[in-house]
Amino acid sequence: MFPVWEVPNIGSGWVIGLIAVLHVFISHFAIGGGAFLAFTEQLAYKKNDDRIYDYLKKHSKFFLLLTTVLGAMSGVGIWWAIGLASPNGTQTLLQNFSLFWAVEYIFFALELATFLAYYYTWDKLDRKTHLKLAWIYIGISYFTLFAINGILTFMLNSGGWDFTKGNIGDAFFNPSFWPALGLRMFIMMALAGIYAFFTLSREKTMDLDVKAYLLKYSAKWLLPAVILGPLFVIAYLFTLPEPTQQVIINGLSTIGVGNFSIMAKAIFMTMVFAVGLFGMVLAGPYLNPRAFNTSFAVMLLAAGFGFMFTEEWSREMMRKPYVVYNYMYSNGLRKFEVDKVNKEGFFNHHKFAGAELTTLKPNDELGKGQLMFRYQCTSCHTAKGNGYRSMKVMLATRDKDAIKNLLTMMKENHIVDNKGVAKTMYHGYMPPVVGHQDEIDALATYLATLNSDPAKTTTAKVESSNS
Amino acid sequence: MDATLLSVGNFQPIPFPAPVPLLQVLLVIGFLTHALPMNVALTGGLVSAILLLIGGKDENAHATRAGRHLAASLPIFTTAAITQGIVPLLFLQVLYGPLIYASSIVIALPWIAVLFLLTIGYYGLYIYNYGKKRMDLMKAPWILIASSVLFMVVAFIFSNNMTLMLTPEKFLPLYQASPAGANLNLTEPTLIPRYLHFVGAAFAVCALTLGCFGLYWKKKDESFGTWLIKLGAGGYIGTTLVQTLIGFWFFWATPQGFQAAKTTTHLLNTSFGLEAISLIAMGLTVKKGSEASFKVGLTAGILVVALMVVLRHFLRLFHTDQYMQPLFNAQPVVIQWPILIVFAIFAVLMIGYFVWLGRTVYNAYNKTV
């Protein structure tokens, strides 16, 4: 019902994706890194070692500049981007969880205030009170994760929750809530260690023994992720909806024959980054701390970023074709309204698309088809050129009839029989195409103009102008 | 149905978690708690740079010291402004989603640019604070000016969106001109006076903040503290008089029905009364440097800001009532009591915690400085 934000070449989804990965990479550090500060400050007091204490002051400055500016701004950025790229999905989540977000805001405000107080009182507060601020920070920042985790996991596994009558607690504490919370906690601890490698590598005047000790100490922050991470991944995957599990299994089982699905690729890449990262940490800062340098630290950060990128990408893939699982498709269409829209017609259902239609000349088949594409397809596809999931590339040389057949099949994409067998091969990957037949024919007319074969493109344009 | 009504979205078929009036109150309170630090963050870079340039190379001059203290506080005000911005934006999207999502998409490119402008400006403040020792005393303030200018561009983009959402008849033509969102709401007659009025108010709030710094410093350094209080009071008088004149321009640009509404008249009369009190109190402060009169002026000044926030909300209600009221009337509400209670409890605890945290930091600094 809202206009669609057209982003040439990359599509609006990637705008969310790029901002989100950056945010996740920093925000996880904001929580795990807080724990690192508290435990390491306690260590400095226990060992009565001012060199560790002095390092922490510098590390906390890095923490301040990264998490309170870029971390906070990229968090706001996700909100900005989802509102532009997926307004219906954002509105669904906000209407449902607005009070949870309000609670998260409280913890976010407390988190930032506590960290600023912590940072600005080095050498000014007594040790006990300063450390107390660090412990408080851990608890508060963990609650920000707690709050957002319920919403993120709900998007992937709404657990058949009833949006109009369900208990909101059941939606929040959905089946994936606890394993995802645990998993993220381990990732946060690992990232705390990885970021510490970087700041330690920048210590040029630090005593080498202390530096080696702190590098080994930081490497140990990855251990929970190494030991318990895989168990929580498995637990998490088992809580996902069965069709999603099936798509994962199908994708992974075809690796042997080289028939990778995109989701399988994403999961495989995540595993490669995870194993590679742990191997690098073992070979580098843990076993050879004295040879460790900034270049190696940057490589570890890059590997950590790669891991987060592919992990978030996998998560996005698992949610396909929904933005809120089993409730709203990625293009904003609500699942339970598919039949209604087919009956009423797409332009009678989608208000803004209907408004745009009023500006077209009567019988402008091509314009109508372009609007169908804009409102039903651009959340996942670009039209021309070699952009993200470009329809020009995907349709290749299909002519209008072939496209019509494809769209007719796509119209039944949501249908599953009594035995759970989908009617089309695109089920579980794409939303159904919806609307009256003449609207879908118009979409076919438009798509045919994207055809890579110039001769067929001309034919389609002529047909369009004749109709 | 005409194109304007088709341009207004709907709510999702999901009940609201709290009654509309409560969400409206949270929106207004949230905006007030955002507006105060945001005003300082917005104009503080410019004000501190002017003070630093006036102080010149004399590091002990009152102007230099004031500029440095204000500049040092700006990252904290910016953090507070961004954090407190979550509340009004959250409830704005919940309550006015049918308008704000569309208007944001219509100006998507400048709207998404807000993130980059704000991030660069924010880092500029830290670059000044951590790099100033290595920089020329007369060159460093330009970083603060640059940050302030970036924040003012952000404010201008916000003004564009906040005015555009009130006029859905513009959504379709603007969107069709650029579906990628390379638009602004420049044809809106209230845009410029509204923007200038709010920026003027932001300078007044920044002046009040300098006066508050004076209250803090007076206990440690009487001369500097009194100078700051007088500066804050004088700055408040000057900026308030200018922005009141711009306010008339803004008022005359609003629809006549809004101007004639009883609520508008009541709110304006009350705020004029409070503004007069604040100006008289600040006048006395400039003359005598009295702490007490500054506090009276400060309280009255903040109340004026609060009333202006309410009036701004009333303007939104006036514009959007025809579209939103039918949607509000049809919108089911299922109160999420447990989470509402949790929110209320944590909100109270947050205030208590901030008091404790503030005291802890205050004591830490006053023990060692």
Interface residues (C-beta under 8 A of the other chain):
Chain A: M1 F2 P3 V4 W5 E6 V7 P8 V15 I19 L65 T68 V69 L70 A72 M73 S74 V76 G77 W79 W80 A81 G83 L84 P87 N88 T90 Q91 T92 L94 Q95 N96 F97 S98 L99 F100 W101 A102 V103 Y105 I106 F107 F108 A109 L110 L112 A113 T114 L116 A117 Y120 T121 D123 K124 L125 T129 L133 F163 T164 K165 I168 G169 R334 K351 F352 G354 A355 E356 T358 T359 R374
Chain B: M1 A3 L6 S7 V8 G9 N10 F11 Q12 P13 I14 P15 F16 P17 A18 L23 L26 P75 I76 T79 I82 T83 Q84 G85 I86 V87 L89 L90 F91 Q93 V94 G97 Y101 A102 S104 I105 V106 A108 W111 I112 V114 L115 L118 T119 Y122 Y123 Y126 F171 L172 Y175 Q176 P179 A180 G181 P332 V334 Q336 P338 I339 L340 V342 F343 F346 A347 M350 Y353 F354 L357 T360 V361 A364 Y365 K367 T368
